[in-house]
Amino acid sequence: MNPLIECCEQNLSKGDFVLSENKFLQENSDLITYSCMNECVLCAQSFYALFEGERVTGKTPEELIEKLTAEIYRWQEEML
């Protein structure tokens, strides 16, 4: 069982697409994209995803990936 990461295609299209290409995230999470997540103000201001329903943001796609990676490790430790 993997944690769920939800993304907005609109956010992905502005550079967050590297999230869906990240091998670690692909192997250690279930990544779902939606055409729109109705978070337009947030989407315009930063890169974001929902990790197990909780909002995670980053100033850059790389920062978002770092934060999501840390969340996955935290989630995995809790599940042991």
mmJSON file of the N, C-alpha and C atoms, coordinates in Angstrom:
{"data_MODEL":{"atom_site":{
"group_PDB":["ATOM","ATOM","ATOM","ATOM","ATOM","ATOM","ATOM","ATOM","ATOM","ATOM","ATOM","ATOM","ATOM","ATOM","ATOM","ATOM","ATOM","ATOM","ATOM","ATOM","ATOM","ATOM","ATOM","ATOM","ATOM","ATOM","ATOM","ATOM","ATOM","ATOM","ATOM","ATOM","ATOM","ATOM","ATOM","ATOM","ATOM","ATOM","ATOM","ATOM","ATOM","ATOM","ATOM","ATOM","ATOM","ATOM","ATOM","ATOM","ATOM","ATOM","ATOM","ATOM","ATOM","ATOM","ATOM","ATOM","ATOM","ATOM","ATOM","ATOM","ATOM","ATOM","ATOM","ATOM","ATOM","ATOM","ATOM","ATOM","ATOM","ATOM","ATOM","ATOM","ATOM","ATOM","ATOM","ATOM","ATOM","ATOM","ATOM","ATOM","ATOM","ATOM","ATOM","ATOM","ATOM","ATOM","ATOM","ATOM","ATOM","ATOM","ATOM","ATOM","ATOM","ATOM","ATOM","ATOM","ATOM","ATOM","ATOM","ATOM","ATOM","ATOM","ATOM","ATOM","ATOM","ATOM","ATOM","ATOM","ATOM","ATOM","ATOM","ATOM","ATOM","ATOM","ATOM","ATOM","ATOM","ATOM","ATOM","ATOM","ATOM","ATOM","ATOM","ATOM","ATOM","ATOM","ATOM","ATOM","ATOM","ATOM","ATOM","ATOM","ATOM","ATOM","ATOM","ATOM","ATOM","ATOM","ATOM","ATOM","ATOM","ATOM","ATOM","ATOM","ATOM","ATOM","ATOM","ATOM","ATOM","ATOM","ATOM","ATOM","ATOM","ATOM","ATOM","ATOM","ATOM","ATOM","ATOM","ATOM","ATOM","ATOM","ATOM","ATOM","ATOM","ATOM","ATOM","ATOM","ATOM","ATOM","ATOM","ATOM","ATOM","ATOM","ATOM","ATOM","ATOM","ATOM","ATOM","ATOM","ATOM","ATOM","ATOM","ATOM","ATOM","ATOM","ATOM","ATOM","ATOM","ATOM","ATOM","ATOM","ATOM","ATOM","ATOM","ATOM","ATOM","ATOM","ATOM","ATOM","ATOM","ATOM","ATOM","ATOM","ATOM","ATOM","ATOM","ATOM","ATOM","ATOM","ATOM","ATOM","ATOM","ATOM","ATOM","ATOM","ATOM","ATOM","ATOM","ATOM","ATOM","ATOM","ATOM","ATOM","ATOM","ATOM","ATOM","ATOM","ATOM","ATOM","ATOM","ATOM","ATOM","ATOM","ATOM","ATOM","ATOM","ATOM","ATOM","ATOM"],
"id":[1,2,3,4,5,6,7,8,9,10,11,12,13,14,15,16,17,18,19,20,21,22,23,24,25,26,27,28,29,30,31,32,33,34,35,36,37,38,39,40,41,42,43,44,45,46,47,48,49,50,51,52,53,54,55,56,57,58,59,60,61,62,63,64,65,66,67,68,69,70,71,72,73,74,75,76,77,78,79,80,81,82,83,84,85,86,87,88,89,90,91,92,93,94,95,96,97,98,99,100,101,102,103,104,105,106,107,108,109,110,111,112,113,114,115,116,117,118,119,120,121,122,123,124,125,126,127,128,129,130,131,132,133,134,135,136,137,138,139,140,141,142,143,144,145,146,147,148,149,150,151,152,153,154,155,156,157,158,159,160,161,162,163,164,165,166,167,168,169,170,171,172,173,174,175,176,177,178,179,180,181,182,183,184,185,186,187,188,189,190,191,192,193,194,195,196,197,198,199,200,201,202,203,204,205,206,207,208,209,210,211,212,213,214,215,216,217,218,219,220,221,222,223,224,225,226,227,228,229,230,231,232,233,234,235,236,237,238,239,240],
"type_symbol":["N","C","C","N","C","C","N","C","C","N","C","C","N","C","C","N","C","C","N","C","C","N","C","C","N","C","C","N","C","C","N","C","C","N","C","C","N","C","C","N","C","C","N","C","C","N","C","C","N","C","C","N","C","C","N","C","C","N","C","C","N","C","C","N","C","C","N","C","C","N","C","C","N","C","C","N","C","C","N","C","C","N","C","C","N","C","C","N","C","C","N","C","C","N","C","C","N","C","C","N","C","C","N","C","C","N","C","C","N","C","C","N","C","C","N","C","C","N","C","C","N","C","C","N","C","C","N","C","C","N","C","C","N","C","C","N","C","C","N","C","C","N","C","C","N","C","C","N","C","C","N","C","C","N","C","C","N","C","C","N","C","C","N","C","C","N","C","C","N","C","C","N","C","C","N","C","C","N","C","C","N","C","C","N","C","C","N","C","C","N","C","C","N","C","C","N","C","C","N","C","C","N","C","C","N","C","C","N","C","C","N","C","C","N","C","C","N","C","C","N","C","C","N","C","C","N","C","C","N","C","C","N","C","C","N","C","C","N","C","C"],
"label_atom_id":["N","CA","C","N","CA","C","N","CA","C","N","CA","C","N","CA","C","N","CA","C","N","CA","C","N","CA","C","N","CA","C","N","CA","C","N","CA","C","N","CA","C","N","CA","C","N","CA","C","N","CA","C","N","CA","C","N","CA","C","N","CA","C","N","CA","C","N","CA","C","N","CA","C","N","CA","C","N","CA","C","N","CA","C","N","CA","C","N","CA","C","N","CA","C","N","CA","C","N","CA","C","N","CA","C","N","CA","C","N","CA","C","N","CA","C","N","CA","C","N","CA","C","N","CA","C","N","CA","C","N","CA","C","N","CA","C","N","CA","C","N","CA","C","N","CA","C","N","CA","C","N","CA","C","N","CA","C","N","CA","C","N","CA","C","N","CA","C","N","CA","C","N","CA","C","N","CA","C","N","CA","C","N","CA","C","N","CA","C","N","CA","C","N","CA","C","N","CA","C","N","CA","C","N","CA","C","N","CA","C","N","CA","C","N","CA","C","N","CA","C","N","CA","C","N","CA","C","N","CA","C","N","CA","C","N","CA","C","N","CA","C","N","CA","C","N","CA","C","N","CA","C","N","CA","C","N","CA","C","N","CA","C","N","CA","C","N","CA","C","N","CA","C","N","CA","C","N","CA","C"],
"label_alt_id":[null,null,null,null,null,null,null,null,null,null,null,null,null,null,null,null,null,null,null,null,null,null,null,null,null,null,null,null,null,null,null,null,null,null,null,null,null,null,null,null,null,null,null,null,null,null,null,null,null,null,null,null,null,null,null,null,null,null,null,null,null,null,null,null,null,null,null,null,null,null,null,null,null,null,null,null,null,null,null,null,null,null,null,null,null,null,null,null,null,null,null,null,null,null,null,null,null,null,null,null,null,null,null,null,null,null,null,null,null,null,null,null,null,null,null,null,null,null,null,null,null,null,null,null,null,null,null,null,null,null,null,null,null,null,null,null,null,null,null,null,null,null,null,null,null,null,null,null,null,null,null,null,null,null,null,null,null,null,null,null,null,null,null,null,null,null,null,null,null,null,null,null,null,null,null,null,null,null,null,null,null,null,null,null,null,null,null,null,null,null,null,null,null,null,null,null,null,null,null,null,null,null,null,null,null,null,null,null,null,null,null,null,null,null,null,null,null,null,null,null,null,null,null,null,null,null,null,null,null,null,null,null,null,null,null,null,null,null,null,null],
"label_comp_id":["MET","MET","MET","ASN","ASN","ASN","PRO","PRO","PRO","LEU","LEU","LEU","ILE","ILE","ILE","GLU","GLU","GLU","CYS","CYS","CYS","CYS","CYS","CYS","GLU","GLU","GLU","GLN","GLN","GLN","ASN","ASN","ASN","LEU","LEU","LEU","SER","SER","SER","LYS","LYS","LYS","GLY","GLY","GLY","ASP","ASP","ASP","PHE","PHE","PHE","VAL","VAL","VAL","LEU","LEU","LEU","SER","SER","SER","GLU","GLU","GLU","ASN","ASN","ASN","LYS","LYS","LYS","PHE","PHE","PHE","LEU","LEU","LEU","GLN","GLN","GLN","GLU","GLU","GLU","ASN","ASN","ASN","SER","SER","SER","ASP","ASP","ASP","LEU","LEU","LEU","ILE","ILE","ILE","THR","THR","THR","TYR","TYR","TYR","SER","SER","SER","CYS","CYS","CYS","MET","MET","MET","ASN","ASN","ASN","GLU","GLU","GLU","CYS","CYS","CYS","VAL","VAL","VAL","LEU","LEU","LEU","CYS","CYS","CYS","ALA","ALA","ALA","GLN","GLN","GLN","SER","SER","SER","PHE","PHE","PHE","TYR","TYR","TYR","ALA","ALA","ALA","LEU","LEU","LEU","PHE","PHE","PHE","GLU","GLU","GLU","GLY","GLY","GLY","GLU","GLU","GLU","ARG","ARG","ARG","VAL","VAL","VAL","THR","THR","THR","GLY","GLY","GLY","LYS","LYS","LYS","THR","THR","THR","PRO","PRO","PRO","GLU","GLU","GLU","GLU","GLU","GLU","LEU","LEU","LEU","ILE","ILE","ILE","GLU","GLU","GLU","LYS","LYS","LYS","LEU","LEU","LEU","THR","THR","THR","ALA","ALA","ALA","GLU","GLU","GLU","ILE","ILE","ILE","TYR","TYR","TYR","ARG","ARG","ARG","TRP","TRP","TRP","GLN","GLN","GLN","GLU","GLU","GLU","GLU","GLU","GLU","MET","MET","MET","LEU","LEU","LEU"],
"label_asym_id":["A","A","A","A","A","A","A","A","A","A","A","A","A","A","A","A","A","A","A","A","A","A","A","A","A","A","A","A","A","A","A","A","A","A","A","A","A","A","A","A","A","A","A","A","A","A","A","A","A","A","A","A","A","A","A","A","A","A","A","A","A","A","A","A","A","A","A","A","A","A","A","A","A","A","A","A","A","A","A","A","A","A","A","A","A","A","A","A","A","A","A","A","A","A","A","A","A","A","A","A","A","A","A","A","A","A","A","A","A","A","A","A","A","A","A","A","A","A","A","A","A","A","A","A","A","A","A","A","A","A","A","A","A","A","A","A","A","A","A","A","A","A","A","A","A","A","A","A","A","A","A","A","A","A","A","A","A","A","A","A","A","A","A","A","A","A","A","A","A","A","A","A","A","A","A","A","A","A","A","A","A","A","A","A","A","A","A","A","A","A","A","A","A","A","A","A","A","A","A","A","A","A","A","A","A","A","A","A","A","A","A","A","A","A","A","A","A","A","A","A","A","A","A","A","A","A","A","A","A","A","A","A","A","A","A","A","A","A","A","A"],
"label_entity_id":["1","1","1","1","1","1","1","1","1","1","1","1","1","1","1","1","1","1","1","1","1","1","1","1","1","1","1","1","1","1","1","1","1","1","1","1","1","1","1","1","1","1","1","1","1","1","1","1","1","1","1","1","1","1","1","1","1","1","1","1","1","1","1","1","1","1","1","1","1","1","1","1","1","1","1","1","1","1","1","1","1","1","1","1","1","1","1","1","1","1","1","1","1","1","1","1","1","1","1","1","1","1","1","1","1","1","1","1","1","1","1","1","1","1","1","1","1","1","1","1","1","1","1","1","1","1","1","1","1","1","1","1","1","1","1","1","1","1","1","1","1","1","1","1","1","1","1","1","1","1","1","1","1","1","1","1","1","1","1","1","1","1","1","1","1","1","1","1","1","1","1","1","1","1","1","1","1","1","1","1","1","1","1","1","1","1","1","1","1","1","1","1","1","1","1","1","1","1","1","1","1","1","1","1","1","1","1","1","1","1","1","1","1","1","1","1","1","1","1","1","1","1","1","1","1","1","1","1","1","1","1","1","1","1","1","1","1","1","1","1"],
"label_seq_id":[1,1,1,2,2,2,3,3,3,4,4,4,5,5,5,6,6,6,7,7,7,8,8,8,9,9,9,10,10,10,11,11,11,12,12,12,13,13,13,14,14,14,15,15,15,16,16,16,17,17,17,18,18,18,19,19,19,20,20,20,21,21,21,22,22,22,23,23,23,24,24,24,25,25,25,26,26,26,27,27,27,28,28,28,29,29,29,30,30,30,31,31,31,32,32,32,33,33,33,34,34,34,35,35,35,36,36,36,37,37,37,38,38,38,39,39,39,40,40,40,41,41,41,42,42,42,43,43,43,44,44,44,45,45,45,46,46,46,47,47,47,48,48,48,49,49,49,50,50,50,51,51,51,52,52,52,53,53,53,54,54,54,55,55,55,56,56,56,57,57,57,58,58,58,59,59,59,60,60,60,61,61,61,62,62,62,63,63,63,64,64,64,65,65,65,66,66,66,67,67,67,68,68,68,69,69,69,70,70,70,71,71,71,72,72,72,73,73,73,74,74,74,75,75,75,76,76,76,77,77,77,78,78,78,79,79,79,80,80,80],
"pdbx_PDB_ins_code":[null,null,null,null,null,null,null,null,null,null,null,null,null,null,null,null,null,null,null,null,null,null,null,null,null,null,null,null,null,null,null,null,null,null,null,null,null,null,null,null,null,null,null,null,null,null,null,null,null,null,null,null,null,null,null,null,null,null,null,null,null,null,null,null,null,null,null,null,null,null,null,null,null,null,null,null,null,null,null,null,null,null,null,null,null,null,null,null,null,null,null,null,null,null,null,null,null,null,null,null,null,null,null,null,null,null,null,null,null,null,null,null,null,null,null,null,null,null,null,null,null,null,null,null,null,null,null,null,null,null,null,null,null,null,null,null,null,null,null,null,null,null,null,null,null,null,null,null,null,null,null,null,null,null,null,null,null,null,null,null,null,null,null,null,null,null,null,null,null,null,null,null,null,null,null,null,null,null,null,null,null,null,null,null,null,null,null,null,null,null,null,null,null,null,null,null,null,null,null,null,null,null,null,null,null,null,null,null,null,null,null,null,null,null,null,null,null,null,null,null,null,null,null,null,null,null,null,null,null,null,null,null,null,null,null,null,null,null,null,null],
"Cartn_x":[0.846,0.0,0.891,0.566,1.319,0.456,1.08,0.311,-0.197,-1.268,-1.907,-1.413,-0.96,-0.605,-1.531,-2.238,-3.164,-2.632,-2.692,-2.155,-3.176,-3.019,-3.84,-3.065,-3.678,-3.006,-2.575,-3.359,-3.013,-1.72,-1.561,-0.346,0.823,0.566,1.61,2.105,1.199,1.565,2.479,2.515,3.387,4.766,5.107,6.445,6.471,5.335,5.246,5.23,5.275,5.237,6.389,7.493,8.627,8.214,7.16,6.623,6.205,5.508,5.027,6.149,7.309,8.446,9.461,9.235,10.173,10.043,11.137,11.123,10.759,11.301,11.004,9.506,8.92,7.489,6.659,7.071,6.348,6.33,7.455,7.563,6.987,6.898,6.519,5.219,4.459,3.164,2.209,0.943,-0.07,-0.354,0.084,-0.018,-1.222,-2.152,-3.367,-3.409,-3.743,-3.9,-5.353,-5.785,-7.132,-7.017,-8.009,-7.955,-7.99,-8.696,-8.731,-9.135,-8.486,-8.802,-9.475,-9.895,-10.588,-9.794,-8.502,-7.592,-6.865,-7.616,-7.042,-6.091,-6.422,-5.545,-4.235,-4.314,-3.117,-2.316,-3.0,-2.358,-1.569,-2.116,-1.455,-0.249,-0.258,0.785,1.959,1.735,2.814,2.588,3.529,3.384,2.824,1.858,1.235,0.738,0.504,-0.116,-0.778,-1.682,-2.269,-1.613,-1.076,-0.476,-1.384,-2.038,-2.99,-4.0,-4.428,-5.438,-4.912,-3.616,-3.013,-2.245,-2.43,-1.779,-0.287,0.514,1.966,2.316,3.071,3.417,4.926,5.348,6.752,6.882,7.955,8.195,8.645,9.252,9.701,9.229,9.193,8.839,9.806,11.086,12.087,11.838,11.451,11.144,9.92,8.934,7.739,8.113,8.961,9.391,10.132,10.994,11.709,10.726,9.729,8.748,7.91,7.512,6.722,7.546,8.824,9.714,9.811,9.965,10.025,8.711,7.588,6.284,6.16,6.66,6.601,7.421,8.634,9.461,8.765,8.171,7.447,6.283,5.535,4.389,4.848,5.949,6.451,6.867,7.486,7.888,6.676,5.622,4.389,3.708,3.862,3.177,3.912,5.14,5.899,5.386],
"Cartn_y":[-1.178,0.0,1.241,2.179,3.423,4.612,5.712,6.91,7.544,8.3,8.939,10.378,10.716,12.084,12.51,13.626,14.147,15.465,15.598,16.784,17.355,18.638,19.336,19.419,19.033,19.098,20.519,21.504,22.9,23.275,22.812,23.072,22.306,21.087,20.284,20.952,21.568,22.15,23.361,23.995,25.161,24.79,23.521,23.099,21.989,21.708,20.686,19.285,19.214,17.925,17.024,17.619,16.798,15.89,16.277,15.458,14.095,14.091,12.83,12.031,12.639,11.939,11.462,11.816,11.461,9.976,9.244,7.786,7.388,8.107,7.772,7.932,9.027,9.247,8.205,7.856,6.841,5.497,5.14,3.823,3.769,4.911,4.909,5.629,5.967,6.608,6.271,6.516,6.423,7.854,8.231,9.592,9.712,10.572,10.787,12.245,12.488,13.862,14.103,15.305,15.748,16.936,17.132,18.259,19.581,19.617,20.816,20.382,20.978,20.646,21.817,22.836,24.001,24.727,24.798,25.536,26.586,27.349,28.227,29.283,29.88,30.888,30.244,29.128,28.392,27.937,27.45,26.962,28.08,29.278,30.416,30.898,30.659,31.2,30.269,28.963,28.039,26.684,25.806,24.42,23.669,22.809,22.114,20.737,19.934,18.622,18.302,17.362,16.86,15.527,15.416,14.169,13.603,12.494,11.883,12.936,13.813,14.815,16.112,16.162,17.362,18.13,19.425,20.27,20.399,20.202,20.377,21.349,22.399,23.403,23.585,24.138,24.459,25.661,26.403,27.563,27.124,25.941,25.366,23.91,23.333,21.912,21.038,21.405,20.627,20.67,21.847,21.969,21.129,21.134,20.316,18.838,18.403,17.003,16.652,17.546,17.311,17.14,18.008,17.934,16.669,16.297,15.076,13.839,13.856,12.747,12.588,13.714,13.675,13.147,13.548,13.057,11.552,11.064,9.618,8.86,9.339,8.675,8.694,9.819,9.918,8.943,8.876,7.985,6.532,6.193,4.82,4.434,5.35,5.072,4.824,5.604,5.424,4.103,3.617,2.396,1.131,1.257,0.078,-0.456],
"Cartn_z":[0.0,0.0,0.0,-0.869,-0.985,-0.596,-0.163,0.135,-1.157,-1.041,-2.183,-2.334,-3.545,-3.891,-5.018,-4.805,-5.803,-6.349,-7.689,-8.361,-9.337,-9.588,-10.571,-11.884,-12.989,-14.288,-14.632,-14.229,-14.504,-13.79,-12.564,-11.8,-12.406,-12.832,-13.467,-14.748,-15.476,-16.768,-16.638,-15.461,-15.307,-14.762,-14.804,-14.425,-13.4,-12.809,-11.785,-12.399,-13.746,-14.422,-13.998,-13.513,-13.064,-11.913,-11.221,-10.139,-10.676,-11.796,-12.363,-13.013,-13.224,-13.817,-12.776,-11.512,-10.458,-10.117,-10.288,-10.101,-8.666,-7.671,-6.278,-5.997,-6.46,-6.23,-6.971,-8.173,-8.943,-8.22,-7.626,-6.998,-5.585,-4.913,-3.497,-3.191,-4.217,-3.978,-5.112,-4.862,-5.915,-6.333,-7.522,-8.025,-8.941,-8.564,-9.347,-9.769,-11.041,-11.509,-11.886,-11.602,-11.945,-12.89,-13.74,-14.665,-13.906,-12.792,-11.933,-10.533,-9.538,-8.15,-7.432,-8.195,-7.652,-6.574,-6.771,-5.886,-6.726,-7.526,-8.548,-7.981,-6.845,-6.252,-5.829,-5.151,-4.732,-5.95,-6.947,-8.162,-8.856,-8.863,-9.497,-8.698,-7.382,-6.503,-6.273,-6.317,-5.964,-6.617,-6.385,-6.798,-5.605,-5.849,-4.719,-5.126,-4.119,-4.267,-2.938,-2.959,-1.719,-1.412,-0.212,0.242,1.315,1.004,1.935,2.426,1.501,1.815,2.399,2.725,3.318,2.25,2.208,1.219,1.494,0.443,0.494,-0.63,-0.313,-1.319,-1.409,-2.533,-2.732,-3.647,-3.471,-4.334,-5.726,-5.793,-7.063,-7.113,-8.306,-8.382,-7.588,-7.597,-6.863,-5.355,-4.85,-3.422,-3.066,-3.935,-3.698,-3.662,-4.575,-4.595,-3.311,-2.837,-1.574,-0.418,-0.359,0.734,0.636,-0.576,-0.747,-0.418,-0.771,-0.433,1.084,1.786,3.252,3.824,3.235,3.702,3.491,2.368,2.104,3.143,3.424,4.443,5.806,6.161,7.431,7.456,6.353,6.243,6.372,5.688,5.748,7.169,7.898,9.28,10.158,9.944,10.745,10.439,9.219,8.827,9.282,9.741,10.18,11.488],
"occupancy":[1.0,1.0,1.0,1.0,1.0,1.0,1.0,1.0,1.0,1.0,1.0,1.0,1.0,1.0,1.0,1.0,1.0,1.0,1.0,1.0,1.0,1.0,1.0,1.0,1.0,1.0,1.0,1.0,1.0,1.0,1.0,1.0,1.0,1.0,1.0,1.0,1.0,1.0,1.0,1.0,1.0,1.0,1.0,1.0,1.0,1.0,1.0,1.0,1.0,1.0,1.0,1.0,1.0,1.0,1.0,1.0,1.0,1.0,1.0,1.0,1.0,1.0,1.0,1.0,1.0,1.0,1.0,1.0,1.0,1.0,1.0,1.0,1.0,1.0,1.0,1.0,1.0,1.0,1.0,1.0,1.0,1.0,1.0,1.0,1.0,1.0,1.0,1.0,1.0,1.0,1.0,1.0,1.0,1.0,1.0,1.0,1.0,1.0,1.0,1.0,1.0,1.0,1.0,1.0,1.0,1.0,1.0,1.0,1.0,1.0,1.0,1.0,1.0,1.0,1.0,1.0,1.0,1.0,1.0,1.0,1.0,1.0,1.0,1.0,1.0,1.0,1.0,1.0,1.0,1.0,1.0,1.0,1.0,1.0,1.0,1.0,1.0,1.0,1.0,1.0,1.0,1.0,1.0,1.0,1.0,1.0,1.0,1.0,1.0,1.0,1.0,1.0,1.0,1.0,1.0,1.0,1.0,1.0,1.0,1.0,1.0,1.0,1.0,1.0,1.0,1.0,1.0,1.0,1.0,1.0,1.0,1.0,1.0,1.0,1.0,1.0,1.0,1.0,1.0,1.0,1.0,1.0,1.0,1.0,1.0,1.0,1.0,1.0,1.0,1.0,1.0,1.0,1.0,1.0,1.0,1.0,1.0,1.0,1.0,1.0,1.0,1.0,1.0,1.0,1.0,1.0,1.0,1.0,1.0,1.0,1.0,1.0,1.0,1.0,1.0,1.0,1.0,1.0,1.0,1.0,1.0,1.0,1.0,1.0,1.0,1.0,1.0,1.0,1.0,1.0,1.0,1.0,1.0,1.0,1.0,1.0,1.0,1.0,1.0,1.0],
"B_iso_or_equiv":[0.0,0.0,0.0,0.0,0.0,0.0,0.0,0.0,0.0,0.0,0.0,0.0,0.0,0.0,0.0,0.0,0.0,0.0,0.0,0.0,0.0,0.0,0.0,0.0,0.0,0.0,0.0,0.0,0.0,0.0,0.0,0.0,0.0,0.0,0.0,0.0,0.0,0.0,0.0,0.0,0.0,0.0,0.0,0.0,0.0,0.0,0.0,0.0,0.0,0.0,0.0,0.0,0.0,0.0,0.0,0.0,0.0,0.0,0.0,0.0,0.0,0.0,0.0,0.0,0.0,0.0,0.0,0.0,0.0,0.0,0.0,0.0,0.0,0.0,0.0,0.0,0.0,0.0,0.0,0.0,0.0,0.0,0.0,0.0,0.0,0.0,0.0,0.0,0.0,0.0,0.0,0.0,0.0,0.0,0.0,0.0,0.0,0.0,0.0,0.0,0.0,0.0,0.0,0.0,0.0,0.0,0.0,0.0,0.0,0.0,0.0,0.0,0.0,0.0,0.0,0.0,0.0,0.0,0.0,0.0,0.0,0.0,0.0,0.0,0.0,0.0,0.0,0.0,0.0,0.0,0.0,0.0,0.0,0.0,0.0,0.0,0.0,0.0,0.0,0.0,0.0,0.0,0.0,0.0,0.0,0.0,0.0,0.0,0.0,0.0,0.0,0.0,0.0,0.0,0.0,0.0,0.0,0.0,0.0,0.0,0.0,0.0,0.0,0.0,0.0,0.0,0.0,0.0,0.0,0.0,0.0,0.0,0.0,0.0,0.0,0.0,0.0,0.0,0.0,0.0,0.0,0.0,0.0,0.0,0.0,0.0,0.0,0.0,0.0,0.0,0.0,0.0,0.0,0.0,0.0,0.0,0.0,0.0,0.0,0.0,0.0,0.0,0.0,0.0,0.0,0.0,0.0,0.0,0.0,0.0,0.0,0.0,0.0,0.0,0.0,0.0,0.0,0.0,0.0,0.0,0.0,0.0,0.0,0.0,0.0,0.0,0.0,0.0,0.0,0.0,0.0,0.0,0.0,0.0,0.0,0.0,0.0,0.0,0.0,0.0],
"pdbx_formal_charge":[null,null,null,null,null,null,null,null,null,null,null,null,null,null,null,null,null,null,null,null,null,null,null,null,null,null,null,null,null,null,null,null,null,null,null,null,null,null,null,null,null,null,null,null,null,null,null,null,null,null,null,null,null,null,null,null,null,null,null,null,null,null,null,null,null,null,null,null,null,null,null,null,null,null,null,null,null,null,null,null,null,null,null,null,null,null,null,null,null,null,null,null,null,null,null,null,null,null,null,null,null,null,null,null,null,null,null,null,null,null,null,null,null,null,null,null,null,null,null,null,null,null,null,null,null,null,null,null,null,null,null,null,null,null,null,null,null,null,null,null,null,null,null,null,null,null,null,null,null,null,null,null,null,null,null,null,null,null,null,null,null,null,null,null,null,null,null,null,null,null,null,null,null,null,null,null,null,null,null,null,null,null,null,null,null,null,null,null,null,null,null,null,null,null,null,null,null,null,null,null,null,null,null,null,null,null,null,null,null,null,null,null,null,null,null,null,null,null,null,null,null,null,null,null,null,null,null,null,null,null,null,null,null,null,null,null,null,null,null,null],
"auth_seq_id":[1,1,1,2,2,2,3,3,3,4,4,4,5,5,5,6,6,6,7,7,7,8,8,8,9,9,9,10,10,10,11,11,11,12,12,12,13,13,13,14,14,14,15,15,15,16,16,16,17,17,17,18,18,18,19,19,19,20,20,20,21,21,21,22,22,22,23,23,23,24,24,24,25,25,25,26,26,26,27,27,27,28,28,28,29,29,29,30,30,30,31,31,31,32,32,32,33,33,33,34,34,34,35,35,35,36,36,36,37,37,37,38,38,38,39,39,39,40,40,40,41,41,41,42,42,42,43,43,43,44,44,44,45,45,45,46,46,46,47,47,47,48,48,48,49,49,49,50,50,50,51,51,51,52,52,52,53,53,53,54,54,54,55,55,55,56,56,56,57,57,57,58,58,58,59,59,59,60,60,60,61,61,61,62,62,62,63,63,63,64,64,64,65,65,65,66,66,66,67,67,67,68,68,68,69,69,69,70,70,70,71,71,71,72,72,72,73,73,73,74,74,74,75,75,75,76,76,76,77,77,77,78,78,78,79,79,79,80,80,80],
"auth_comp_id":["MET","MET","MET","ASN","ASN","ASN","PRO","PRO","PRO","LEU","LEU","LEU","ILE","ILE","ILE","GLU","GLU","GLU","CYS","CYS","CYS","CYS","CYS","CYS","GLU","GLU","GLU","GLN","GLN","GLN","ASN","ASN","ASN","LEU","LEU","LEU","SER","SER","SER","LYS","LYS","LYS","GLY","GLY","GLY","ASP","ASP","ASP","PHE","PHE","PHE","VAL","VAL","VAL","LEU","LEU","LEU","SER","SER","SER","GLU","GLU","GLU","ASN","ASN","ASN","LYS","LYS","LYS","PHE","PHE","PHE","LEU","LEU","LEU","GLN","GLN","GLN","GLU","GLU","GLU","ASN","ASN","ASN","SER","SER","SER","ASP","ASP","ASP","LEU","LEU","LEU","ILE","ILE","ILE","THR","THR","THR","TYR","TYR","TYR","SER","SER","SER","CYS","CYS","CYS","MET","MET","MET","ASN","ASN","ASN","GLU","GLU","GLU","CYS","CYS","CYS","VAL","VAL","VAL","LEU","LEU","LEU","CYS","CYS","CYS","ALA","ALA","ALA","GLN","GLN","GLN","SER","SER","SER","PHE","PHE","PHE","TYR","TYR","TYR","ALA","ALA","ALA","LEU","LEU","LEU","PHE","PHE","PHE","GLU","GLU","GLU","GLY","GLY","GLY","GLU","GLU","GLU","ARG","ARG","ARG","VAL","VAL","VAL","THR","THR","THR","GLY","GLY","GLY","LYS","LYS","LYS","THR","THR","THR","PRO","PRO","PRO","GLU","GLU","GLU","GLU","GLU","GLU","LEU","LEU","LEU","ILE","ILE","ILE","GLU","GLU","GLU","LYS","LYS","LYS","LEU","LEU","LEU","THR","THR","THR","ALA","ALA","ALA","GLU","GLU","GLU","ILE","ILE","ILE","TYR","TYR","TYR","ARG","ARG","ARG","TRP","TRP","TRP","GLN","GLN","GLN","GLU","GLU","GLU","GLU","GLU","GLU","MET","MET","MET","LEU","LEU","LEU"],
"auth_asym_id":["A","A","A","A","A","A","A","A","A","A","A","A","A","A","A","A","A","A","A","A","A","A","A","A","A","A","A","A","A","A","A","A","A","A","A","A","A","A","A","A","A","A","A","A","A","A","A","A","A","A","A","A","A","A","A","A","A","A","A","A","A","A","A","A","A","A","A","A","A","A","A","A","A","A","A","A","A","A","A","A","A","A","A","A","A","A","A","A","A","A","A","A","A","A","A","A","A","A","A","A","A","A","A","A","A","A","A","A","A","A","A","A","A","A","A","A","A","A","A","A","A","A","A","A","A","A","A","A","A","A","A","A","A","A","A","A","A","A","A","A","A","A","A","A","A","A","A","A","A","A","A","A","A","A","A","A","A","A","A","A","A","A","A","A","A","A","A","A","A","A","A","A","A","A","A","A","A","A","A","A","A","A","A","A","A","A","A","A","A","A","A","A","A","A","A","A","A","A","A","A","A","A","A","A","A","A","A","A","A","A","A","A","A","A","A","A","A","A","A","A","A","A","A","A","A","A","A","A","A","A","A","A","A","A","A","A","A","A","A","A"],
"auth_atom_id":["N","CA","C","N","CA","C","N","CA","C","N","CA","C","N","CA","C","N","CA","C","N","CA","C","N","CA","C","N","CA","C","N","CA","C","N","CA","C","N","CA","C","N","CA","C","N","CA","C","N","CA","C","N","CA","C","N","CA","C","N","CA","C","N","CA","C","N","CA","C","N","CA","C","N","CA","C","N","CA","C","N","CA","C","N","CA","C","N","CA","C","N","CA","C","N","CA","C","N","CA","C","N","CA","C","N","CA","C","N","CA","C","N","CA","C","N","CA","C","N","CA","C","N","CA","C","N","CA","C","N","CA","C","N","CA","C","N","CA","C","N","CA","C","N","CA","C","N","CA","C","N","CA","C","N","CA","C","N","CA","C","N","CA","C","N","CA","C","N","CA","C","N","CA","C","N","CA","C","N","CA","C","N","CA","C","N","CA","C","N","CA","C","N","CA","C","N","CA","C","N","CA","C","N","CA","C","N","CA","C","N","CA","C","N","CA","C","N","CA","C","N","CA","C","N","CA","C","N","CA","C","N","CA","C","N","CA","C","N","CA","C","N","CA","C","N","CA","C","N","CA","C","N","CA","C","N","CA","C","N","CA","C","N","CA","C","N","CA","C","N","CA","C","N","CA","C","N","CA","C"],
"pdbx_PDB_model_num":[1,1,1,1,1,1,1,1,1,1,1,1,1,1,1,1,1,1,1,1,1,1,1,1,1,1,1,1,1,1,1,1,1,1,1,1,1,1,1,1,1,1,1,1,1,1,1,1,1,1,1,1,1,1,1,1,1,1,1,1,1,1,1,1,1,1,1,1,1,1,1,1,1,1,1,1,1,1,1,1,1,1,1,1,1,1,1,1,1,1,1,1,1,1,1,1,1,1,1,1,1,1,1,1,1,1,1,1,1,1,1,1,1,1,1,1,1,1,1,1,1,1,1,1,1,1,1,1,1,1,1,1,1,1,1,1,1,1,1,1,1,1,1,1,1,1,1,1,1,1,1,1,1,1,1,1,1,1,1,1,1,1,1,1,1,1,1,1,1,1,1,1,1,1,1,1,1,1,1,1,1,1,1,1,1,1,1,1,1,1,1,1,1,1,1,1,1,1,1,1,1,1,1,1,1,1,1,1,1,1,1,1,1,1,1,1,1,1,1,1,1,1,1,1,1,1,1,1,1,1,1,1,1,1,1,1,1,1,1,1]
}}}
